[in-house]
Amino acid sequence: MSRKCDLIGALMSSATQIEASTWKPGNTSLEQIARGVPLSELLTAAAITRRYYSLACKGVKPTFSNLRVAVSEALARGLKYAIFGTALTLLPMAASKVEDPSQLREVTETLRTMGEDEARDFLRALELVSPSYLGRMKRQDYREYSGTLWDLLVASSPFDSVSRNLTSGYKYTEMAYAEIANSRNLEEGTLRAFLRVLAAVPDGLIYRRHGGRVAMWVSERASELFSSGTEQELESFNQTLLERGWNPGSTADVVASGIYLYLVSSK
């Protein structure tokens, strides 16, 4: 069990590093830096979190205490924790020891059972990073939230694509995995997965920072490019996103989980 969990942790960390390094419109990669997100911070956060994925797999609970400690470790090193949504997605998969797409819906069922202790650790981690990750809604201030983690995720899902993924049986993770598995190589698959997920669900980070109209425009443009986009059109889209600071970061979080599924099911 220990070796299995160490492998799961290693593959989850590697998936994040692959996702972060691969060119995608509006995201940081080896070729470019999205506003305020240096590649070094993404890679370092992935390396730090490797241990905590393994601990979640080994049964250290609350599951999201691992997220809180990972964030704290990054901040203690003077770093931002730039993979919050990725870790939010992958930690329940680690706790459920997911090694195959057929297990994804089991993860959502596990999330349904996570109570107030999990919500407290999640919100402590969130507060360390930025209260704006979920933001302040008309009927609920998440900084003063009291309730289960599942109810928190459900309440967040209308405006947060990561939460929507978690509460829908990891629907978008499975979508990303399918694109990667059916592509010629991992680089092509990562880009196709990114465009397909972004086309299917407006990006949560863009929604929270720039509003629903911008998020819908970006999603609709991704849909057009996924169907018939040229390299020139993709680069034009990329430049628009970078210049306006519209970073589809939540989509990248989902894609990282699809890359993990590809890596672990191919081992």
One Martini backbone bead per residue (centre of mass of N, CA, C, O) as a GRO file, in nm:
protein
  267
    1MET     BB    1   0.056   0.062  -0.021
    2SER     BB    2   0.291   0.264   0.002
    3ARG     BB    3   0.392   0.238  -0.292
    4LYS     BB    4   0.131   0.311  -0.430
    5CYS     BB    5   0.105   0.598  -0.301
    6ASP     BB    6   0.373   0.707  -0.403
    7LEU     BB    7   0.297   0.683  -0.702
    8ILE     BB    8   0.051   0.863  -0.701
    9GLY     BB    9   0.201   1.116  -0.608
   10ALA     BB   10   0.401   1.128  -0.844
   11LEU     BB   11   0.188   1.143  -1.078
   12MET     BB   12   0.044   1.400  -0.983
   13SER     BB   13   0.288   1.583  -0.997
   14SER     BB   14   0.357   1.527  -1.296
   15ALA     BB   15   0.091   1.626  -1.418
   16THR     BB   16   0.128   1.920  -1.337
   17GLN     BB   17   0.398   1.965  -1.485
   18ILE     BB   18   0.292   1.903  -1.766
   19GLU     BB   19   0.066   2.107  -1.783
   20ALA     BB   20   0.242   2.365  -1.720
   21SER     BB   21   0.448   2.312  -1.975
   22THR     BB   22   0.211   2.328  -2.170
   23TRP     BB   23   0.074   2.464  -2.433
   24LYS     BB   24  -0.182   2.720  -2.370
   25PRO     BB   25  -0.425   2.930  -2.379
   26GLY     BB   26  -0.342   3.172  -2.124
   27ASN     BB   27  -0.105   3.005  -2.013
   28THR     BB   28   0.137   2.887  -1.849
   29SER     BB   29   0.472   2.803  -1.975
   30LEU     BB   30   0.762   2.757  -2.140
   31GLU     BB   31   0.678   3.008  -2.347
   32GLN     BB   32   0.501   3.146  -2.106
   33ILE     BB   33   0.342   3.418  -1.906
   34ALA     BB   34   0.108   3.459  -1.700
   35ARG     BB   35  -0.031   3.671  -1.503
   36GLY     BB   36   0.134   3.600  -1.199
   37VAL     BB   37   0.249   3.295  -1.328
   38PRO     BB   38   0.506   3.126  -1.266
   39LEU     BB   39   0.642   2.826  -1.338
   40SER     BB   40   0.806   2.773  -1.078
   41GLU     BB   41   0.556   2.772  -0.886
   42LEU     BB   42   0.410   2.532  -1.008
   43LEU     BB   43   0.638   2.320  -0.979
   44THR     BB   44   0.685   2.350  -0.672
   45ALA     BB   45   0.400   2.286  -0.577
   46ALA     BB   46   0.397   2.001  -0.696
   47ALA     BB   47   0.636   1.893  -0.528
   48ILE     BB   48   0.515   1.945  -0.248
   49THR     BB   49   0.236   1.774  -0.296
   50ARG     BB   50   0.323   1.485  -0.328
   51ARG     BB   51   0.319   1.398  -0.026
   52TYR     BB   52   0.005   1.464   0.018
   53TYR     BB   53  -0.106   1.260  -0.174
   54SER     BB   54   0.012   1.013  -0.029
   55LEU     BB   55  -0.127   1.065   0.245
   56ALA     BB   56  -0.417   1.047   0.143
   57CYS     BB   57  -0.387   0.754   0.041
   58LYS     BB   58  -0.301   0.653   0.346
   59GLY     BB   59  -0.537   0.813   0.535
   60VAL     BB   60  -0.508   1.108   0.587
   61LYS     BB   61  -0.701   1.294   0.824
   62PRO     BB   62  -0.820   1.514   0.675
   63THR     BB   63  -0.782   1.544   0.345
   64PHE     BB   64  -0.760   1.878   0.365
   65SER     BB   65  -0.511   1.893   0.549
   66ASN     BB   66  -0.309   1.856   0.315
   67LEU     BB   67  -0.365   2.127   0.184
   68ARG     BB   68  -0.298   2.315   0.418
   69VAL     BB   69   0.000   2.219   0.450
   70ALA     BB   70   0.096   2.277   0.163
   71VAL     BB   71   0.043   2.578   0.168
   72SER     BB   72   0.218   2.643   0.415
   73GLU     BB   73   0.486   2.547   0.292
   74ALA     BB   74   0.495   2.743   0.057
   75LEU     BB   75   0.480   3.007   0.222
   76ALA     BB   76   0.739   2.949   0.395
   77ARG     BB   77   0.909   2.974   0.107
   78GLY     BB   78   0.781   3.229  -0.053
   79LEU     BB   79   0.521   3.109  -0.194
   80LYS     BB   80   0.288   3.044  -0.406
   81TYR     BB   81  -0.026   2.866  -0.445
   82ALA     BB   82  -0.093   2.774  -0.789
   83ILE     BB   83  -0.267   2.469  -0.732
   84PHE     BB   84  -0.543   2.456  -0.585
   85GLY     BB   85  -0.742   2.320  -0.792
   86THR     BB   86  -0.575   2.068  -0.838
   87ALA     BB   87  -0.570   1.965  -0.544
   88LEU     BB   88  -0.876   1.957  -0.508
   89THR     BB   89  -0.904   1.731  -0.728
   90LEU     BB   90  -0.675   1.509  -0.638
   91LEU     BB   91  -0.713   1.431  -0.337
   92PRO     BB   92  -0.969   1.251  -0.363
   93MET     BB   93  -0.829   1.054  -0.557
   94ALA     BB   94  -0.615   0.963  -0.358
   95ALA     BB   95  -0.808   0.863  -0.131
   96SER     BB   96  -0.939   0.655  -0.363
   97LYS     BB   97  -0.719   0.527  -0.549
   98VAL     BB   98  -0.701   0.622  -0.843
   99GLU     BB   99  -0.650   0.415  -1.171
  100ASP     BB  100  -0.941   0.468  -1.311
  101PRO     BB  101  -1.215   0.600  -1.467
  102SER     BB  102  -1.431   0.408  -1.321
  103GLN     BB  103  -1.372   0.561  -1.025
  104LEU     BB  104  -1.485   0.859  -1.023
  105ARG     BB  105  -1.773   0.836  -0.890
  106GLU     BB  106  -1.660   0.748  -0.614
  107VAL     BB  107  -1.545   1.022  -0.536
  108THR     BB  108  -1.810   1.174  -0.515
  109GLU     BB  109  -1.922   0.992  -0.289
  110THR     BB  110  -1.702   1.068  -0.089
  111LEU     BB  111  -1.763   1.373  -0.082
  112ARG     BB  112  -2.052   1.343   0.042
  113THR     BB  113  -1.916   1.249   0.333
  114MET     BB  114  -1.796   1.522   0.380
  115GLY     BB  115  -1.762   1.733   0.638
  116GLU     BB  116  -1.683   1.992   0.852
  117ASP     BB  117  -1.381   1.923   0.877
  118GLU     BB  118  -1.318   1.953   0.576
  119ALA     BB  119  -1.418   2.243   0.542
  120ARG     BB  120  -1.223   2.375   0.740
  121ASP     BB  121  -0.958   2.300   0.595
  122PHE     BB  122  -1.025   2.423   0.326
  123LEU     BB  123  -1.072   2.720   0.434
  124ARG     BB  124  -0.790   2.756   0.550
  125ALA     BB  125  -0.645   2.726   0.282
  126LEU     BB  126  -0.797   2.951   0.133
  127GLU     BB  127  -0.712   3.185   0.320
  128LEU     BB  128  -0.407   3.162   0.255
  129VAL     BB  129  -0.441   3.233  -0.042
  130SER     BB  130  -0.763   3.328  -0.117
  131PRO     BB  131  -1.086   3.441  -0.079
  132SER     BB  132  -1.141   3.468  -0.404
  133TYR     BB  133  -1.183   3.180  -0.505
  134LEU     BB  134  -1.499   3.198  -0.425
  135GLY     BB  135  -1.611   3.433  -0.280
  136ARG     BB  136  -1.894   3.662  -0.278
  137MET     BB  137  -2.215   3.599  -0.228
  138LYS     BB  138  -2.531   3.692  -0.170
  139ARG     BB  139  -2.596   3.424   0.036
  140GLN     BB  140  -2.268   3.366   0.074
  141ASP     BB  141  -2.003   3.356   0.306
  142TYR     BB  142  -1.717   3.161   0.298
  143ARG     BB  143  -1.567   3.295   0.550
  144GLU     BB  144  -1.852   3.201   0.727
  145TYR     BB  145  -1.873   2.904   0.701
  146SER     BB  146  -2.126   2.638   0.787
  147GLY     BB  147  -2.048   2.303   0.693
  148THR     BB  148  -2.021   2.103   0.442
  149LEU     BB  149  -1.833   2.029   0.176
  150TRP     BB  150  -2.051   1.950  -0.023
  151ASP     BB  151  -2.225   2.208   0.005
  152LEU     BB  152  -2.001   2.396  -0.087
  153LEU     BB  153  -1.961   2.279  -0.372
  154VAL     BB  154  -2.249   2.316  -0.473
  155ALA     BB  155  -2.258   2.629  -0.427
  156SER     BB  156  -2.001   2.674  -0.629
  157SER     BB  157  -2.069   2.544  -0.919
  158PRO     BB  158  -2.192   2.791  -1.088
  159PHE     BB  159  -1.877   2.952  -1.062
  160ASP     BB  160  -1.710   2.664  -1.041
  161SER     BB  161  -1.557   2.424  -1.234
  162VAL     BB  162  -1.427   2.246  -1.019
  163SER     BB  163  -1.680   2.191  -0.849
  164ARG     BB  164  -1.847   2.076  -1.083
  165ASN     BB  165  -1.669   1.834  -1.129
  166LEU     BB  166  -1.693   1.704  -0.842
  167THR     BB  167  -2.029   1.697  -0.854
  168SER     BB  168  -2.020   1.521  -1.158
  169GLY     BB  169  -1.816   1.273  -1.157
  170TYR     BB  170  -1.575   1.388  -1.319
  171LYS     BB  171  -1.655   1.473  -1.615
  172TYR     BB  172  -1.403   1.656  -1.711
  173THR     BB  173  -1.181   1.457  -1.656
  174GLU     BB  174  -1.284   1.241  -1.855
  175MET     BB  175  -1.271   1.423  -2.103
  176ALA     BB  176  -0.968   1.475  -2.095
  177TYR     BB  177  -0.873   1.183  -2.106
  178ALA     BB  178  -0.995   1.110  -2.384
  179GLU     BB  179  -0.826   1.307  -2.550
  180ILE     BB  180  -0.549   1.199  -2.470
  181ALA     BB  181  -0.588   0.892  -2.545
  182ASN     BB  182  -0.671   0.989  -2.866
  183SER     BB  183  -0.391   1.092  -2.913
  184ARG     BB  184  -0.069   1.101  -3.041
  185ASN     BB  185   0.005   1.286  -2.789
  186LEU     BB  186   0.040   1.465  -2.499
  187GLU     BB  187   0.049   1.750  -2.614
  188GLU     BB  188  -0.199   1.732  -2.792
  189GLY     BB  189  -0.397   1.628  -2.571
  190THR     BB  190  -0.378   1.871  -2.381
  191LEU     BB  191  -0.491   2.080  -2.577
  192ARG     BB  192  -0.758   1.936  -2.645
  193ALA     BB  193  -0.859   1.917  -2.355
  194PHE     BB  194  -0.866   2.217  -2.296
  195LEU     BB  195  -1.068   2.302  -2.521
  196ARG     BB  196  -1.299   2.110  -2.447
  197VAL     BB  197  -1.349   2.202  -2.157
  198LEU     BB  198  -1.381   2.507  -2.216
  199ALA     BB  199  -1.628   2.457  -2.406
  200ALA     BB  200  -1.813   2.306  -2.182
  201VAL     BB  201  -1.690   2.512  -1.949
  202PRO     BB  202  -1.666   2.778  -1.786
  203ASP     BB  203  -1.425   2.946  -1.638
  204GLY     BB  204  -1.383   3.007  -1.303
  205LEU     BB  205  -1.160   3.222  -1.286
  206ILE     BB  206  -1.283   3.414  -1.493
  207TYR     BB  207  -1.556   3.449  -1.362
  208ARG     BB  208  -1.456   3.572  -1.087
  209ARG     BB  209  -1.275   3.811  -1.220
  210HIS     BB  210  -1.470   3.894  -1.507
  211GLY     BB  211  -1.718   3.728  -1.557
  212GLY     BB  212  -1.965   3.579  -1.750
  213ARG     BB  213  -1.917   3.703  -2.034
  214VAL     BB  214  -1.622   3.633  -2.062
  215ALA     BB  215  -1.643   3.329  -2.007
  216MET     BB  216  -1.830   3.274  -2.251
  217TRP     BB  217  -1.650   3.376  -2.477
  218VAL     BB  218  -1.414   3.184  -2.427
  219SER     BB  219  -1.577   2.923  -2.460
  220GLU     BB  220  -1.681   2.974  -2.750
  221ARG     BB  221  -1.403   3.001  -2.882
  222ALA     BB  222  -1.301   2.719  -2.803
  223SER     BB  223  -1.513   2.567  -2.967
  224GLU     BB  224  -1.423   2.668  -3.247
  225LEU     BB  225  -1.122   2.569  -3.222
  226PHE     BB  226  -1.175   2.269  -3.174
  227SER     BB  227  -1.310   2.221  -3.456
  228SER     BB  228  -1.126   2.462  -3.661
  229GLY     BB  229  -0.847   2.551  -3.571
  230THR     BB  230  -0.575   2.735  -3.619
  231GLU     BB  231  -0.270   2.834  -3.532
  232GLN     BB  232  -0.330   3.135  -3.568
  233GLU     BB  233  -0.592   3.139  -3.398
  234LEU     BB  234  -0.468   3.037  -3.137
  235GLU     BB  235  -0.264   3.272  -3.104
  236SER     BB  236  -0.473   3.498  -3.094
  237PHE     BB  237  -0.617   3.393  -2.845
  238ASN     BB  238  -0.375   3.397  -2.660
  239GLN     BB  239  -0.317   3.704  -2.676
  240THR     BB  240  -0.585   3.797  -2.563
  241LEU     BB  241  -0.560   3.660  -2.287
  242LEU     BB  242  -0.291   3.787  -2.196
  243GLU     BB  243  -0.358   4.093  -2.231
  244ARG     BB  244  -0.633   4.061  -2.035
  245GLY     BB  245  -0.598   3.836  -1.805
  246TRP     BB  246  -0.733   3.556  -1.922
  247ASN     BB  247  -0.713   3.282  -1.712
  248PRO     BB  248  -0.766   2.927  -1.758
  249GLY     BB  249  -0.705   2.775  -1.466
  250SER     BB  250  -0.937   2.569  -1.412
  251THR     BB  251  -0.893   2.404  -1.667
  252ALA     BB  252  -0.606   2.313  -1.593
  253ASP     BB  253  -0.687   2.152  -1.344
  254VAL     BB  254  -0.852   1.938  -1.495
  255VAL     BB  255  -0.631   1.844  -1.692
  256ALA     BB  256  -0.437   1.730  -1.480
  257SER     BB  257  -0.631   1.494  -1.406
  258GLY     BB  258  -0.625   1.366  -1.690
  259ILE     BB  259  -0.322   1.308  -1.692
  260TYR     BB  260  -0.316   1.122  -1.455
  261LEU     BB  261  -0.497   0.902  -1.574
  262TYR     BB  262  -0.311   0.839  -1.806
  263LEU     BB  263  -0.060   0.759  -1.644
  264VAL     BB  264  -0.187   0.538  -1.452
  265SER     BB  265  -0.321   0.362  -1.696
  266SER     BB  266  -0.014   0.327  -1.842
  267LYS     BB  267   0.186   0.174  -1.630
   0.00000   0.00000   0.00000
